[in-house]
Amino acid sequence: MDIKRTGHILYVRKYKECILFYSTVLKLDILFQNKELTCFDFFGTYLMIEKEDRADYLNLGGGVKKAFSCIRMHVINVKEIVLDLSAEKIPVEYQEHSWGVVAKFFDPDGNLLAFKDEETFAKQIKEYIK
């Protein structure tokens, strides 16, 4: 398998709000965009925000939770990121665990995102390889 690029696609109902969120709150650069989608540079991969067009998803009631993944970004200082998100009025759930520190939050369409400390993640990899 000769993979040239990887990316993550989020299908969203709140397209304009999500584009604003990812470009202004997370400060991602746009690689390209058109009427239906926007593709961001996502730290060596890409994050594509695309208008949801599947009828089965669009017809879900507001109280129905969609199955979602988590986009996780690793940083040096999670607390600093929490302060930045809080300043943007983004609700954040900050957690400290034996395996690391995470801050979880949602984009305008309900997709879960998280920041995690890189140090403990790198340590987990190093210890596993031994």
Backbone as XML, in Angstrom:
<?xml version="1.0"?>
<chain id="A" units="angstrom">
  <residue number="1" name="MET">
    <atom name="N" x="0.844" y="-1.176" z="0.000"/>
    <atom name="CA" x="0.000" y="0.000" z="0.000"/>
    <atom name="C" x="0.890" y="1.239" z="0.000"/>
  </residue>
  <residue number="2" name="ASP">
    <atom name="N" x="0.665" y="2.104" z="-0.958"/>
    <atom name="CA" x="1.480" y="3.308" z="-1.107"/>
    <atom name="C" x="0.617" y="4.540" z="-0.831"/>
  </residue>
  <residue number="3" name="ILE">
    <atom name="N" x="0.424" y="4.840" z="0.436"/>
    <atom name="CA" x="-0.438" y="5.959" z="0.833"/>
    <atom name="C" x="0.323" y="7.266" z="0.665"/>
  </residue>
  <residue number="4" name="LYS">
    <atom name="N" x="-0.295" y="8.202" z="-0.007"/>
    <atom name="CA" x="0.343" y="9.496" z="-0.274"/>
    <atom name="C" x="-0.085" y="10.589" z="0.698"/>
  </residue>
  <residue number="5" name="ARG">
    <atom name="N" x="-1.277" y="10.443" z="1.272"/>
    <atom name="CA" x="-1.793" y="11.497" z="2.144"/>
    <atom name="C" x="-2.915" y="10.913" z="2.990"/>
  </residue>
  <residue number="6" name="THR">
    <atom name="N" x="-3.080" y="11.437" z="4.177"/>
    <atom name="CA" x="-4.206" y="11.015" z="5.009"/>
    <atom name="C" x="-4.995" y="12.247" z="5.433"/>
  </residue>
  <residue number="7" name="GLY">
    <atom name="N" x="-6.240" y="12.019" z="5.752"/>
    <atom name="CA" x="-7.078" y="13.121" z="6.184"/>
    <atom name="C" x="-8.288" y="12.621" z="6.930"/>
  </residue>
  <residue number="8" name="HIS">
    <atom name="N" x="-9.023" y="13.559" z="7.461"/>
    <atom name="CA" x="-10.231" y="13.261" z="8.217"/>
    <atom name="C" x="-11.338" y="14.138" z="7.652"/>
  </residue>
  <residue number="9" name="ILE">
    <atom name="N" x="-12.493" y="13.529" z="7.372"/>
    <atom name="CA" x="-13.623" y="14.284" z="6.846"/>
    <atom name="C" x="-14.723" y="14.328" z="7.897"/>
  </residue>
  <residue number="10" name="LEU">
    <atom name="N" x="-15.205" y="15.518" z="8.170"/>
    <atom name="CA" x="-16.352" y="15.695" z="9.055"/>
    <atom name="C" x="-17.530" y="16.158" z="8.206"/>
  </residue>
  <residue number="11" name="TYR">
    <atom name="N" x="-18.602" y="15.390" z="8.231"/>
    <atom name="CA" x="-19.835" y="15.786" z="7.557"/>
    <atom name="C" x="-20.676" y="16.542" z="8.575"/>
  </residue>
  <residue number="12" name="VAL">
    <atom name="N" x="-21.000" y="17.783" z="8.263"/>
    <atom name="CA" x="-21.658" y="18.642" z="9.246"/>
    <atom name="C" x="-22.934" y="19.271" z="8.691"/>
  </residue>
  <residue number="13" name="ARG">
    <atom name="N" x="-23.850" y="19.572" z="9.594"/>
    <atom name="CA" x="-25.066" y="20.304" z="9.233"/>
    <atom name="C" x="-24.832" y="21.808" z="9.370"/>
  </residue>
  <residue number="14" name="LYS">
    <atom name="N" x="-24.034" y="22.204" z="10.340"/>
    <atom name="CA" x="-23.775" y="23.628" z="10.597"/>
    <atom name="C" x="-22.481" y="24.026" z="9.889"/>
  </residue>
  <residue number="15" name="TYR">
    <atom name="N" x="-22.527" y="23.997" z="8.573"/>
    <atom name="CA" x="-21.330" y="24.189" z="7.756"/>
    <atom name="C" x="-20.646" y="25.537" z="8.004"/>
  </residue>
  <residue number="16" name="LYS">
    <atom name="N" x="-21.377" y="26.623" z="7.870"/>
    <atom name="CA" x="-20.766" y="27.953" z="8.023"/>
    <atom name="C" x="-20.173" y="28.142" z="9.414"/>
  </residue>
  <residue number="17" name="GLU">
    <atom name="N" x="-20.901" y="27.680" z="10.438"/>
    <atom name="CA" x="-20.412" y="27.813" z="11.810"/>
    <atom name="C" x="-19.134" y="27.003" z="12.019"/>
  </residue>
  <residue number="18" name="CYS">
    <atom name="N" x="-19.080" y="25.817" z="11.421"/>
    <atom name="CA" x="-17.894" y="24.969" z="11.572"/>
    <atom name="C" x="-16.690" y="25.561" z="10.850"/>
  </residue>
  <residue number="19" name="ILE">
    <atom name="N" x="-16.905" y="26.134" z="9.665"/>
    <atom name="CA" x="-15.804" y="26.767" z="8.935"/>
    <atom name="C" x="-15.236" y="27.913" z="9.766"/>
  </residue>
  <residue number="20" name="LEU">
    <atom name="N" x="-16.107" y="28.715" z="10.330"/>
    <atom name="CA" x="-15.671" y="29.822" z="11.182"/>
    <atom name="C" x="-14.918" y="29.300" z="12.402"/>
  </residue>
  <residue number="21" name="PHE">
    <atom name="N" x="-15.437" y="28.250" z="13.026"/>
    <atom name="CA" x="-14.818" y="27.653" z="14.209"/>
    <atom name="C" x="-13.395" y="27.163" z="13.908"/>
  </residue>
  <residue number="22" name="TYR">
    <atom name="N" x="-13.246" y="26.368" z="12.861"/>
    <atom name="CA" x="-11.932" y="25.791" z="12.572"/>
    <atom name="C" x="-10.936" y="26.833" z="12.060"/>
  </residue>
  <residue number="23" name="SER">
    <atom name="N" x="-11.430" y="27.861" z="11.378"/>
    <atom name="CA" x="-10.508" y="28.876" z="10.869"/>
    <atom name="C" x="-10.155" y="29.932" z="11.911"/>
  </residue>
  <residue number="24" name="THR">
    <atom name="N" x="-11.095" y="30.286" z="12.798"/>
    <atom name="CA" x="-10.803" y="31.355" z="13.755"/>
    <atom name="C" x="-10.440" y="30.857" z="15.146"/>
  </residue>
  <residue number="25" name="VAL">
    <atom name="N" x="-11.133" y="29.840" z="15.646"/>
    <atom name="CA" x="-10.833" y="29.342" z="16.991"/>
    <atom name="C" x="-9.585" y="28.466" z="16.972"/>
  </residue>
  <residue number="26" name="LEU">
    <atom name="N" x="-9.545" y="27.488" z="16.049"/>
    <atom name="CA" x="-8.361" y="26.615" z="15.967"/>
    <atom name="C" x="-7.284" y="27.178" z="15.050"/>
  </residue>
  <residue number="27" name="LYS">
    <atom name="N" x="-7.617" y="28.234" z="14.321"/>
    <atom name="CA" x="-6.665" y="28.949" z="13.466"/>
    <atom name="C" x="-6.007" y="28.044" z="12.417"/>
  </residue>
  <residue number="28" name="LEU">
    <atom name="N" x="-6.812" y="27.187" z="11.793"/>
    <atom name="CA" x="-6.303" y="26.315" z="10.738"/>
    <atom name="C" x="-6.304" y="27.071" z="9.414"/>
  </residue>
  <residue number="29" name="ASP">
    <atom name="N" x="-5.274" y="26.834" z="8.600"/>
    <atom name="CA" x="-5.191" y="27.437" z="7.277"/>
    <atom name="C" x="-6.022" y="26.628" z="6.288"/>
  </residue>
  <residue number="30" name="ILE">
    <atom name="N" x="-6.682" y="27.325" z="5.380"/>
    <atom name="CA" x="-7.488" y="26.668" z="4.355"/>
    <atom name="C" x="-6.590" y="26.269" z="3.192"/>
  </residue>
  <residue number="31" name="LEU">
    <atom name="N" x="-6.657" y="24.982" z="2.817"/>
    <atom name="CA" x="-5.933" y="24.489" z="1.647"/>
    <atom name="C" x="-6.716" y="24.808" z="0.377"/>
  </residue>
  <residue number="32" name="PHE">
    <atom name="N" x="-8.031" y="24.566" z="0.408"/>
    <atom name="CA" x="-8.933" y="24.919" z="-0.680"/>
    <atom name="C" x="-10.364" y="24.834" z="-0.170"/>
  </residue>
  <residue number="33" name="GLN">
    <atom name="N" x="-11.281" y="25.453" z="-0.915"/>
    <atom name="CA" x="-12.690" y="25.348" z="-0.554"/>
    <atom name="C" x="-13.558" y="25.633" z="-1.764"/>
  </residue>
  <residue number="34" name="ASN">
    <atom name="N" x="-14.811" y="25.144" z="-1.690"/>
    <atom name="CA" x="-15.820" y="25.449" z="-2.689"/>
    <atom name="C" x="-17.162" y="25.568" z="-1.969"/>
  </residue>
  <residue number="35" name="LYS">
    <atom name="N" x="-18.270" y="25.516" z="-2.689"/>
    <atom name="CA" x="-19.584" y="25.699" z="-2.061"/>
    <atom name="C" x="-19.935" y="24.580" z="-1.091"/>
  </residue>
  <residue number="36" name="GLU">
    <atom name="N" x="-19.405" y="23.398" z="-1.303"/>
    <atom name="CA" x="-19.813" y="22.218" z="-0.535"/>
    <atom name="C" x="-18.834" y="21.788" z="0.546"/>
  </residue>
  <residue number="37" name="LEU">
    <atom name="N" x="-17.574" y="22.206" z="0.431"/>
    <atom name="CA" x="-16.585" y="21.731" z="1.396"/>
    <atom name="C" x="-15.446" y="22.717" z="1.559"/>
  </residue>
  <residue number="38" name="THR">
    <atom name="N" x="-14.768" y="22.601" z="2.684"/>
    <atom name="CA" x="-13.555" y="23.371" z="2.963"/>
    <atom name="C" x="-12.523" y="22.401" z="3.499"/>
  </residue>
  <residue number="39" name="CYS">
    <atom name="N" x="-11.330" y="22.466" z="2.936"/>
    <atom name="CA" x="-10.253" y="21.564" z="3.337"/>
    <atom name="C" x="-9.163" y="22.378" z="4.041"/>
  </residue>
  <residue number="40" name="PHE">
    <atom name="N" x="-8.882" y="22.009" z="5.288"/>
    <atom name="CA" x="-7.892" y="22.705" z="6.105"/>
    <atom name="C" x="-6.594" y="21.918" z="6.193"/>
  </residue>
  <residue number="41" name="ASP">
    <atom name="N" x="-5.494" y="22.639" z="6.320"/>
    <atom name="CA" x="-4.218" y="22.021" z="6.671"/>
    <atom name="C" x="-4.331" y="21.634" z="8.139"/>
  </residue>
  <residue number="42" name="PHE">
    <atom name="N" x="-4.119" y="20.361" z="8.423"/>
    <atom name="CA" x="-4.299" y="19.861" z="9.784"/>
    <atom name="C" x="-3.017" y="19.202" z="10.280"/>
  </residue>
  <residue number="43" name="PHE">
    <atom name="N" x="-1.971" y="19.997" z="10.402"/>
    <atom name="CA" x="-0.717" y="19.565" z="11.014"/>
    <atom name="C" x="-0.127" y="18.338" z="10.320"/>
  </residue>
  <residue number="44" name="GLY">
    <atom name="N" x="0.024" y="18.417" z="9.003"/>
    <atom name="CA" x="0.643" y="17.320" z="8.265"/>
    <atom name="C" x="-0.348" y="16.377" z="7.622"/>
  </residue>
  <residue number="45" name="THR">
    <atom name="N" x="-1.603" y="16.553" z="7.895"/>
    <atom name="CA" x="-2.677" y="15.810" z="7.244"/>
    <atom name="C" x="-3.718" y="16.855" z="6.852"/>
  </residue>
  <residue number="46" name="TYR">
    <atom name="N" x="-4.932" y="16.449" z="6.509"/>
    <atom name="CA" x="-5.944" y="17.459" z="6.237"/>
    <atom name="C" x="-7.227" y="17.163" z="7.000"/>
  </residue>
  <residue number="47" name="LEU">
    <atom name="N" x="-7.984" y="18.205" z="7.222"/>
    <atom name="CA" x="-9.302" y="18.106" z="7.831"/>
    <atom name="C" x="-10.280" y="18.743" z="6.852"/>
  </residue>
  <residue number="48" name="MET">
    <atom name="N" x="-11.182" y="17.915" z="6.320"/>
    <atom name="CA" x="-12.174" y="18.406" z="5.376"/>
    <atom name="C" x="-13.521" y="18.538" z="6.081"/>
  </residue>
  <residue number="49" name="ILE">
    <atom name="N" x="-14.097" y="19.723" z="5.996"/>
    <atom name="CA" x="-15.426" y="19.973" z="6.535"/>
    <atom name="C" x="-16.358" y="20.000" z="5.331"/>
  </residue>
  <residue number="50" name="GLU">
    <atom name="N" x="-17.309" y="19.069" z="5.324"/>
    <atom name="CA" x="-18.174" y="18.918" z="4.159"/>
    <atom name="C" x="-19.634" y="18.988" z="4.578"/>
  </residue>
  <residue number="51" name="LYS">
    <atom name="N" x="-20.441" y="19.639" z="3.749"/>
    <atom name="CA" x="-21.868" y="19.728" z="4.040"/>
    <atom name="C" x="-22.468" y="18.330" z="4.059"/>
  </residue>
  <residue number="52" name="GLU">
    <atom name="N" x="-23.194" y="18.035" z="5.116"/>
    <atom name="CA" x="-23.871" y="16.733" z="5.228"/>
    <atom name="C" x="-24.996" y="16.668" z="4.210"/>
  </residue>
  <residue number="53" name="ASP">
    <atom name="N" x="-25.021" y="15.579" z="3.443"/>
    <atom name="CA" x="-26.086" y="15.438" z="2.457"/>
    <atom name="C" x="-26.785" y="14.082" z="2.523"/>
  </residue>
  <residue number="54" name="ARG">
    <atom name="N" x="-26.444" y="13.271" z="3.516"/>
    <atom name="CA" x="-27.097" y="11.962" z="3.641"/>
    <atom name="C" x="-28.451" y="12.142" z="4.315"/>
  </residue>
  <residue number="55" name="ALA">
    <atom name="N" x="-29.496" y="11.715" z="3.635"/>
    <atom name="CA" x="-30.862" y="11.912" z="4.141"/>
    <atom name="C" x="-31.067" y="11.275" z="5.510"/>
  </residue>
  <residue number="56" name="ASP">
    <atom name="N" x="-30.493" y="10.086" z="5.732"/>
    <atom name="CA" x="-30.700" y="9.418" z="7.022"/>
    <atom name="C" x="-30.102" y="10.214" z="8.173"/>
  </residue>
  <residue number="57" name="TYR">
    <atom name="N" x="-29.048" y="10.961" z="7.924"/>
    <atom name="CA" x="-28.447" y="11.791" z="8.958"/>
    <atom name="C" x="-29.203" y="13.112" z="9.099"/>
  </residue>
  <residue number="58" name="LEU">
    <atom name="N" x="-29.554" y="13.707" z="7.972"/>
    <atom name="CA" x="-30.254" y="14.992" z="8.016"/>
    <atom name="C" x="-31.612" y="14.885" z="8.689"/>
  </residue>
  <residue number="59" name="ASN">
    <atom name="N" x="-32.235" y="13.722" z="8.634"/>
    <atom name="CA" x="-33.562" y="13.537" z="9.203"/>
    <atom name="C" x="-33.550" y="13.124" z="10.669"/>
  </residue>
  <residue number="60" name="LEU">
    <atom name="N" x="-32.383" y="12.996" z="11.276"/>
    <atom name="CA" x="-32.321" y="12.687" z="12.702"/>
    <atom name="C" x="-32.913" y="13.846" z="13.488"/>
  </residue>
  <residue number="61" name="GLY">
    <atom name="N" x="-33.650" y="13.521" z="14.522"/>
    <atom name="CA" x="-34.190" y="14.569" z="15.385"/>
    <atom name="C" x="-33.076" y="15.240" z="16.167"/>
  </residue>
  <residue number="62" name="GLY">
    <atom name="N" x="-33.343" y="16.422" z="16.675"/>
    <atom name="CA" x="-32.336" y="17.164" z="17.419"/>
    <atom name="C" x="-31.840" y="16.454" z="18.664"/>
  </residue>
  <residue number="63" name="GLY">
    <atom name="N" x="-32.665" y="15.586" z="19.266"/>
    <atom name="CA" x="-32.268" y="14.891" z="20.483"/>
    <atom name="C" x="-31.466" y="13.629" z="20.240"/>
  </residue>
  <residue number="64" name="VAL">
    <atom name="N" x="-31.363" y="13.214" z="18.969"/>
    <atom name="CA" x="-30.638" y="11.982" z="18.654"/>
    <atom name="C" x="-29.154" y="12.289" z="18.557"/>
  </residue>
  <residue number="65" name="LYS">
    <atom name="N" x="-28.361" y="11.526" z="19.294"/>
    <atom name="CA" x="-26.910" y="11.712" z="19.239"/>
    <atom name="C" x="-26.351" y="10.961" z="18.040"/>
  </residue>
  <residue number="66" name="LYS">
    <atom name="N" x="-25.500" y="11.622" z="17.281"/>
    <atom name="CA" x="-24.856" y="10.914" z="16.190"/>
    <atom name="C" x="-23.621" y="10.212" z="16.735"/>
  </residue>
  <residue number="67" name="ALA">
    <atom name="N" x="-23.227" y="9.151" z="16.079"/>
    <atom name="CA" x="-21.983" y="8.483" z="16.460"/>
    <atom name="C" x="-20.849" y="9.343" z="15.913"/>
  </residue>
  <residue number="68" name="PHE">
    <atom name="N" x="-19.940" y="9.740" z="16.764"/>
    <atom name="CA" x="-18.865" y="10.599" z="16.288"/>
    <atom name="C" x="-17.517" y="10.094" z="16.757"/>
  </residue>
  <residue number="69" name="SER">
    <atom name="N" x="-16.532" y="10.506" z="16.035"/>
    <atom name="CA" x="-15.160" y="10.197" z="16.411"/>
    <atom name="C" x="-14.613" y="11.399" z="17.171"/>
  </residue>
  <residue number="70" name="CYS">
    <atom name="N" x="-13.371" y="11.310" z="17.554"/>
    <atom name="CA" x="-12.722" y="12.418" z="18.245"/>
    <atom name="C" x="-11.485" y="12.816" z="17.460"/>
  </residue>
  <residue number="71" name="ILE">
    <atom name="N" x="-11.382" y="14.071" z="17.139"/>
    <atom name="CA" x="-10.164" y="14.588" z="16.525"/>
    <atom name="C" x="-9.285" y="15.057" z="17.666"/>
  </residue>
  <residue number="72" name="ARG">
    <atom name="N" x="-8.117" y="14.439" z="17.802"/>
    <atom name="CA" x="-7.252" y="14.777" z="18.929"/>
    <atom name="C" x="-5.953" y="15.389" z="18.426"/>
  </residue>
  <residue number="73" name="MET">
    <atom name="N" x="-5.560" y="16.472" z="19.081"/>
    <atom name="CA" x="-4.340" y="17.189" z="18.749"/>
    <atom name="C" x="-3.442" y="17.202" z="19.973"/>
  </residue>
  <residue number="74" name="HIS">
    <atom name="N" x="-2.176" y="16.932" z="19.769"/>
    <atom name="CA" x="-1.234" y="16.865" z="20.885"/>
    <atom name="C" x="-0.494" y="18.186" z="21.017"/>
  </residue>
  <residue number="75" name="VAL">
    <atom name="N" x="-0.381" y="18.645" z="22.253"/>
    <atom name="CA" x="0.272" y="19.919" z="22.547"/>
    <atom name="C" x="1.181" y="19.756" z="23.762"/>
  </residue>
  <residue number="76" name="ILE">
    <atom name="N" x="2.009" y="20.739" z="23.993"/>
    <atom name="CA" x="2.904" y="20.720" z="25.151"/>
    <atom name="C" x="2.137" y="21.059" z="26.428"/>
  </residue>
  <residue number="77" name="ASN">
    <atom name="N" x="1.286" y="22.093" z="26.367"/>
    <atom name="CA" x="0.611" y="22.589" z="27.565"/>
    <atom name="C" x="-0.907" y="22.632" z="27.359"/>
  </residue>
  <residue number="78" name="VAL">
    <atom name="N" x="-1.607" y="21.634" z="27.867"/>
    <atom name="CA" x="-3.059" y="21.547" z="27.698"/>
    <atom name="C" x="-3.769" y="22.683" z="28.439"/>
  </residue>
  <residue number="79" name="LYS">
    <atom name="N" x="-3.297" y="23.035" z="29.626"/>
    <atom name="CA" x="-3.946" y="24.106" z="30.401"/>
    <atom name="C" x="-3.948" y="25.429" z="29.634"/>
  </residue>
  <residue number="80" name="GLU">
    <atom name="N" x="-2.879" y="25.701" z="28.932"/>
    <atom name="CA" x="-2.790" y="26.927" z="28.138"/>
    <atom name="C" x="-3.871" y="26.936" z="27.045"/>
  </residue>
  <residue number="81" name="ILE">
    <atom name="N" x="-4.072" y="25.788" z="26.421"/>
    <atom name="CA" x="-5.101" y="25.661" z="25.389"/>
    <atom name="C" x="-6.491" y="25.863" z="25.995"/>
  </residue>
  <residue number="82" name="VAL">
    <atom name="N" x="-6.712" y="25.321" z="27.194"/>
    <atom name="CA" x="-8.003" y="25.479" z="27.874"/>
    <atom name="C" x="-8.296" y="26.964" z="28.094"/>
  </residue>
  <residue number="83" name="LEU">
    <atom name="N" x="-7.295" y="27.715" z="28.497"/>
    <atom name="CA" x="-7.473" y="29.158" z="28.696"/>
    <atom name="C" x="-7.835" y="29.849" z="27.387"/>
  </residue>
  <residue number="84" name="ASP">
    <atom name="N" x="-7.159" y="29.458" z="26.300"/>
    <atom name="CA" x="-7.449" y="30.043" z="24.989"/>
    <atom name="C" x="-8.880" y="29.735" z="24.549"/>
  </residue>
  <residue number="85" name="LEU">
    <atom name="N" x="-9.297" y="28.472" z="24.707"/>
    <atom name="CA" x="-10.656" y="28.085" z="24.315"/>
    <atom name="C" x="-11.696" y="28.786" z="25.183"/>
  </residue>
  <residue number="86" name="SER">
    <atom name="N" x="-11.422" y="28.874" z="26.468"/>
    <atom name="CA" x="-12.344" y="29.552" z="27.387"/>
    <atom name="C" x="-12.495" y="31.026" z="27.019"/>
  </residue>
  <residue number="87" name="ALA">
    <atom name="N" x="-11.409" y="31.644" z="26.591"/>
    <atom name="CA" x="-11.465" y="33.044" z="26.163"/>
    <atom name="C" x="-12.354" y="33.211" z="24.931"/>
  </residue>
  <residue number="88" name="GLU">
    <atom name="N" x="-12.464" y="32.144" z="24.138"/>
    <atom name="CA" x="-13.339" y="32.149" z="22.960"/>
    <atom name="C" x="-14.765" y="31.715" z="23.313"/>
  </residue>
  <residue number="89" name="LYS">
    <atom name="N" x="-15.030" y="31.538" z="24.623"/>
    <atom name="CA" x="-16.352" y="31.104" z="25.123"/>
    <atom name="C" x="-16.708" y="29.685" z="24.670"/>
  </residue>
  <residue number="90" name="ILE">
    <atom name="N" x="-15.691" y="28.836" z="24.508"/>
    <atom name="CA" x="-15.896" y="27.437" z="24.145"/>
    <atom name="C" x="-15.899" y="26.619" z="25.433"/>
  </residue>
  <residue number="91" name="PRO">
    <atom name="N" x="-16.987" y="25.918" z="25.748"/>
    <atom name="CA" x="-16.995" y="25.054" z="26.937"/>
    <atom name="C" x="-15.981" y="23.921" z="26.773"/>
  </residue>
  <residue number="92" name="VAL">
    <atom name="N" x="-15.150" y="23.728" z="27.790"/>
    <atom name="CA" x="-14.085" y="22.721" z="27.732"/>
    <atom name="C" x="-14.138" y="21.854" z="28.981"/>
  </residue>
  <residue number="93" name="GLU">
    <atom name="N" x="-13.961" y="20.554" z="28.786"/>
    <atom name="CA" x="-13.864" y="19.622" z="29.913"/>
    <atom name="C" x="-12.393" y="19.242" z="30.071"/>
  </residue>
  <residue number="94" name="TYR">
    <atom name="N" x="-11.781" y="19.728" z="31.123"/>
    <atom name="CA" x="-10.365" y="19.470" z="31.402"/>
    <atom name="C" x="-10.254" y="18.253" z="32.312"/>
  </residue>
  <residue number="95" name="GLN">
    <atom name="N" x="-9.367" y="17.308" z="31.957"/>
    <atom name="CA" x="-9.210" y="16.083" z="32.743"/>
    <atom name="C" x="-7.731" y="15.754" z="32.918"/>
  </residue>
  <residue number="96" name="GLU">
    <atom name="N" x="-7.372" y="15.373" z="34.138"/>
    <atom name="CA" x="-6.025" y="14.868" z="34.417"/>
    <atom name="C" x="-6.148" y="13.407" z="34.814"/>
  </residue>
  <residue number="97" name="HIS">
    <atom name="N" x="-5.397" y="12.547" z="34.126"/>
    <atom name="CA" x="-5.417" y="11.105" z="34.375"/>
    <atom name="C" x="-3.987" y="10.609" z="34.568"/>
  </residue>
  <residue number="98" name="SER">
    <atom name="N" x="-3.851" y="9.374" z="35.016"/>
    <atom name="CA" x="-2.514" y="8.784" z="35.150"/>
    <atom name="C" x="-1.845" y="8.650" z="33.778"/>
  </residue>
  <residue number="99" name="TRP">
    <atom name="N" x="-2.624" y="8.513" z="32.734"/>
    <atom name="CA" x="-2.094" y="8.350" z="31.379"/>
    <atom name="C" x="-1.951" y="9.669" z="30.629"/>
  </residue>
  <residue number="100" name="GLY">
    <atom name="N" x="-2.325" y="10.786" z="31.254"/>
    <atom name="CA" x="-2.132" y="12.065" z="30.596"/>
    <atom name="C" x="-3.223" y="13.075" z="30.881"/>
  </residue>
  <residue number="101" name="VAL">
    <atom name="N" x="-3.072" y="14.226" z="30.274"/>
    <atom name="CA" x="-3.988" y="15.349" z="30.449"/>
    <atom name="C" x="-4.722" y="15.577" z="29.130"/>
  </residue>
  <residue number="102" name="VAL">
    <atom name="N" x="-6.044" y="15.743" z="29.208"/>
    <atom name="CA" x="-6.836" y="16.018" z="28.014"/>
    <atom name="C" x="-7.817" y="17.154" z="28.281"/>
  </residue>
  <residue number="103" name="ALA">
    <atom name="N" x="-8.191" y="17.818" z="27.224"/>
    <atom name="CA" x="-9.238" y="18.836" z="27.257"/>
    <atom name="C" x="-10.177" y="18.527" z="26.100"/>
  </residue>
  <residue number="104" name="LYS">
    <atom name="N" x="-11.438" y="18.246" z="26.426"/>
    <atom name="CA" x="-12.415" y="17.862" z="25.406"/>
    <atom name="C" x="-13.417" y="18.992" z="25.188"/>
  </residue>
  <residue number="105" name="PHE">
    <atom name="N" x="-13.807" y="19.164" z="23.930"/>
    <atom name="CA" x="-14.777" y="20.194" z="23.572"/>
    <atom name="C" x="-15.425" y="19.809" z="22.248"/>
  </residue>
  <residue number="106" name="PHE">
    <atom name="N" x="-16.452" y="20.561" z="21.854"/>
    <atom name="CA" x="-17.200" y="20.245" z="20.644"/>
    <atom name="C" x="-17.165" y="21.399" z="19.656"/>
  </residue>
  <residue number="107" name="ASP">
    <atom name="N" x="-17.224" y="21.047" z="18.369"/>
    <atom name="CA" x="-17.390" y="22.079" z="17.351"/>
    <atom name="C" x="-18.884" y="22.416" z="17.255"/>
  </residue>
  <residue number="108" name="PRO">
    <atom name="N" x="-19.267" y="23.401" z="16.443"/>
    <atom name="CA" x="-20.678" y="23.796" z="16.386"/>
    <atom name="C" x="-21.638" y="22.703" z="15.914"/>
  </residue>
  <residue number="109" name="ASP">
    <atom name="N" x="-21.125" y="21.653" z="15.270"/>
    <atom name="CA" x="-21.992" y="20.584" z="14.785"/>
    <atom name="C" x="-22.013" y="19.384" z="15.722"/>
  </residue>
  <residue number="110" name="GLY">
    <atom name="N" x="-21.328" y="19.471" z="16.865"/>
    <atom name="CA" x="-21.344" y="18.388" z="17.843"/>
    <atom name="C" x="-20.237" y="17.369" z="17.688"/>
  </residue>
  <residue number="111" name="ASN">
    <atom name="N" x="-19.244" y="17.655" z="16.846"/>
    <atom name="CA" x="-18.105" y="16.750" z="16.711"/>
    <atom name="C" x="-17.153" y="16.951" z="17.884"/>
  </residue>
  <residue number="112" name="LEU">
    <atom name="N" x="-16.699" y="15.851" z="18.445"/>
    <atom name="CA" x="-15.816" y="15.901" z="19.601"/>
    <atom name="C" x="-14.379" y="16.160" z="19.168"/>
  </residue>
  <residue number="113" name="LEU">
    <atom name="N" x="-13.732" y="17.099" z="19.851"/>
    <atom name="CA" x="-12.319" y="17.388" z="19.649"/>
    <atom name="C" x="-11.636" y="17.325" z="21.001"/>
  </residue>
  <residue number="114" name="ALA">
    <atom name="N" x="-10.336" y="17.075" z="20.992"/>
    <atom name="CA" x="-9.598" y="17.026" z="22.253"/>
    <atom name="C" x="-8.154" y="17.436" z="22.028"/>
  </residue>
  <residue number="115" name="PHE">
    <atom name="N" x="-7.602" y="18.079" z="23.035"/>
    <atom name="CA" x="-6.167" y="18.336" z="23.091"/>
    <atom name="C" x="-5.598" y="17.416" z="24.157"/>
  </residue>
  <residue number="116" name="LYS">
    <atom name="N" x="-4.425" y="16.843" z="23.902"/>
    <atom name="CA" x="-3.762" y="15.942" z="24.849"/>
    <atom name="C" x="-2.310" y="16.343" z="24.963"/>
  </residue>
  <residue number="117" name="ASP">
    <atom name="N" x="-1.765" y="16.106" z="26.154"/>
    <atom name="CA" x="-0.348" y="16.430" z="26.328"/>
    <atom name="C" x="0.500" y="15.425" z="25.550"/>
  </residue>
  <residue number="118" name="GLU">
    <atom name="N" x="1.441" y="15.930" z="24.794"/>
    <atom name="CA" x="2.308" y="15.088" z="23.965"/>
    <atom name="C" x="3.261" y="14.257" z="24.811"/>
  </residue>
  <residue number="119" name="GLU">
    <atom name="N" x="3.710" y="14.792" z="25.933"/>
    <atom name="CA" x="4.724" y="14.119" z="26.753"/>
    <atom name="C" x="4.296" y="12.718" z="27.183"/>
  </residue>
  <residue number="120" name="THR">
    <atom name="N" x="3.105" y="12.580" z="27.743"/>
    <atom name="CA" x="2.695" y="11.251" z="28.216"/>
    <atom name="C" x="2.392" y="10.307" z="27.059"/>
  </residue>
  <residue number="121" name="PHE">
    <atom name="N" x="1.926" y="10.844" z="25.926"/>
    <atom name="CA" x="1.669" y="10.000" z="24.761"/>
    <atom name="C" x="2.978" y="9.435" z="24.220"/>
  </residue>
  <residue number="122" name="ALA">
    <atom name="N" x="3.983" y="10.299" z="24.090"/>
    <atom name="CA" x="5.297" y="9.851" z="23.620"/>
    <atom name="C" x="5.890" y="8.824" z="24.582"/>
  </residue>
  <residue number="123" name="LYS">
    <atom name="N" x="5.664" y="9.031" z="25.868"/>
    <atom name="CA" x="6.151" y="8.087" z="26.881"/>
    <atom name="C" x="5.474" y="6.725" z="26.717"/>
  </residue>
  <residue number="124" name="GLN">
    <atom name="N" x="4.167" y="6.718" z="26.450"/>
    <atom name="CA" x="3.452" y="5.459" z="26.234"/>
    <atom name="C" x="4.042" y="4.696" z="25.046"/>
  </residue>
  <residue number="125" name="ILE">
    <atom name="N" x="4.345" y="5.410" z="23.983"/>
    <atom name="CA" x="4.939" y="4.768" z="22.807"/>
    <atom name="C" x="6.308" y="4.205" z="23.147"/>
  </residue>
  <residue number="126" name="LYS">
    <atom name="N" x="7.129" y="5.008" z="23.809"/>
    <atom name="CA" x="8.486" y="4.588" z="24.157"/>
    <atom name="C" x="8.463" y="3.358" z="25.059"/>
  </residue>
  <residue number="127" name="GLU">
    <atom name="N" x="7.586" y="3.349" z="26.053"/>
    <atom name="CA" x="7.505" y="2.213" z="26.977"/>
    <atom name="C" x="6.972" y="0.964" z="26.291"/>
  </residue>
  <residue number="128" name="TYR">
    <atom name="N" x="6.093" y="1.119" z="25.328"/>
    <atom name="CA" x="5.542" y="-0.026" z="24.613"/>
    <atom name="C" x="6.604" y="-0.685" z="23.736"/>
  </residue>
  <residue number="129" name="ILE">
    <atom name="N" x="7.450" y="0.124" z="23.138"/>
    <atom name="CA" x="8.481" y="-0.377" z="22.227"/>
    <atom name="C" x="9.546" y="-1.168" z="22.967"/>
  </residue>
  <residue number="130" name="LYS">
    <atom name="N" x="9.789" y="-0.870" z="24.243"/>
    <atom name="CA" x="10.850" y="-1.540" z="25.007"/>
    <atom name="C" x="10.661" y="-3.021" z="25.092"/>
  </residue>
</chain>
